[in-house]
Every structure is written in C-alpha cells, then in structure tokens.
Amino acid sequence: MDLPVIFQTMVKLLLMLILGYILNKVDILDQNTNKKLSKLIVNVTTPLLVLSSVCASGSENRLSVLPVLGGAFLFYLGLILFGELAARLPLFKKENRNINACMMVFA
C-alpha cells in the first residue's frame, strides 16, 4: 500500500474524530444519539462491511463463502447457548447471570 494513501486515510479519520468531538461539545450529538449510532454501526454497518469485503475479494466462486458464513453463524449460536447454560450454574450469582453469559460468548 502506498504511503500517501495511508496518510490520506489517517487524515480523514483524524478530521472525523475532531468533528465528532466538536459536535459532542456543542451538544449536537447527545448520549441518546451516540447510543443509536453505535447500535447502527454494530448491528448493520459492520456485518454489511464483512459481506462487502467478501464479495469484493475477486474470487470467481462467491458462493463458496456460504458454508463458512453458515458455520460461523452456527458457531455463534452454539456459543450463545453455551453461555446461557453455563451462566445458570450455581457457582455464578443470579444477578450477574447476563454479564457472565455475555463474557462467555465474547471473551
């Protein structure tokens, strides 16, 4: 990758960071807006970015990625099920059940 391209990307990120800081300081972006933007990024933009990068990989057979996506989906479903079941074990406090389940899935 070219150094000017990397530098240009870093400048764009810095400008977006400064813009976000200023908008937060003048109270255009409040706590509720930040939560909604974070939810949008995590639940919509990031999965679509993954699919977009797979489709743009230049592979002739794009359908070959479907078994991998299906396997990953089943793996995470299994992790969620395991986390929920393991968090119900008697060695965990009942009030920390959701936290423990989340840590078992994403840790």
C-alpha positions as CSV (number, residue, x, y, z in Angstrom):
1,M,0.0,0.0,0.0
2,D,1.2,3.5,-0.8
3,L,2.3,5.8,2.0
4,P,0.2,8.7,0.6
5,V,-2.9,6.6,0.6
6,I,-2.3,5.6,4.2
7,F,-1.6,9.2,5.2
8,Q,-4.7,10.4,3.4
9,T,-6.8,7.8,5.2
10,M,-5.3,8.8,8.6
11,V,-6.1,12.5,7.9
12,K,-9.7,11.6,7.1
13,L,-10.0,9.6,10.3
14,L,-8.5,12.5,12.3
15,L,-10.9,15.0,10.8
16,M,-13.8,12.8,11.6
17,L,-12.6,12.4,15.1
18,I,-12.3,16.2,15.5
19,L,-15.7,16.7,14.0
20,G,-17.3,14.2,16.4
21,Y,-15.6,15.9,19.4
22,I,-16.8,19.3,18.3
23,L,-20.4,18.0,17.7
24,N,-20.4,16.4,21.1
25,K,-19.1,19.6,22.8
26,V,-21.8,21.8,21.2
27,D,-24.4,19.2,22.3
28,I,-25.5,18.3,18.7
29,L,-24.6,14.7,19.5
30,D,-26.1,13.8,22.8
31,Q,-25.9,10.5,24.7
32,N,-29.1,9.1,23.1
33,T,-27.8,9.9,19.6
34,N,-24.4,8.2,20.4
35,K,-26.2,5.1,21.6
36,K,-28.3,4.9,18.4
37,L,-25.3,5.5,16.2
38,S,-23.3,2.8,18.0
39,K,-26.2,0.4,17.6
40,L,-26.5,1.2,13.9
41,I,-22.8,0.6,13.4
42,V,-22.6,-2.7,15.3
43,N,-25.8,-4.2,14.0
44,V,-26.0,-3.0,10.4
45,T,-22.8,-1.4,9.1
46,T,-20.2,-3.9,10.3
47,P,-22.0,-7.1,9.1
48,L,-22.6,-5.4,5.7
49,L,-18.9,-4.4,5.6
50,V,-17.9,-8.0,6.1
51,L,-20.2,-9.2,3.3
52,S,-18.9,-6.4,1.0
53,S,-15.3,-7.3,1.5
54,V,-16.1,-11.0,0.8
55,C,-17.9,-10.1,-2.4
56,A,-15.1,-7.8,-3.5
57,S,-12.3,-10.3,-2.8
58,G,-12.1,-11.1,-6.5
59,S,-13.0,-14.7,-6.1
60,E,-14.8,-16.2,-9.0
61,N,-16.9,-18.5,-6.9
62,R,-18.5,-16.2,-4.4
63,L,-20.9,-19.0,-3.3
64,S,-18.0,-20.8,-1.7
65,V,-18.2,-18.4,1.2
66,L,-21.7,-19.5,2.2
67,P,-20.6,-22.7,4.1
68,V,-18.2,-20.6,6.1
69,L,-20.8,-18.0,6.9
70,G,-23.3,-20.8,7.9
71,G,-20.6,-22.4,10.0
72,A,-19.8,-19.1,11.8
73,F,-23.5,-18.5,12.4
74,L,-24.0,-21.9,13.9
75,F,-20.8,-21.5,16.0
76,Y,-22.0,-18.2,17.5
77,L,-25.5,-19.7,18.1
78,G,-23.7,-22.5,20.0
79,L,-21.6,-20.0,21.9
80,I,-24.7,-18.1,23.0
81,L,-26.5,-21.3,24.1
82,F,-23.4,-22.4,26.0
83,G,-23.0,-19.0,27.6
84,E,-26.7,-19.0,28.7
85,L,-26.5,-22.5,30.1
86,A,-23.1,-22.1,31.8
87,A,-24.2,-18.8,33.4
88,R,-27.0,-20.7,35.1
89,L,-24.6,-22.9,37.0
90,P,-24.8,-22.5,40.8
91,L,-21.3,-21.0,41.1
92,F,-22.4,-17.8,39.5
93,K,-24.6,-15.2,41.3
94,K,-28.1,-14.8,39.9
95,E,-27.8,-11.0,39.5
96,N,-24.6,-11.4,37.4
97,R,-26.1,-14.1,35.0
98,N,-26.4,-11.8,32.0
99,I,-22.9,-10.4,32.4
100,N,-21.4,-13.9,32.8
101,A,-23.2,-15.2,29.7
102,C,-22.0,-12.3,27.7
103,M,-18.4,-12.8,28.8
104,M,-18.6,-16.5,27.9
105,V,-19.8,-15.7,24.4
106,F,-17.4,-12.8,23.5
107,A,-14.3,-13.5,25.6
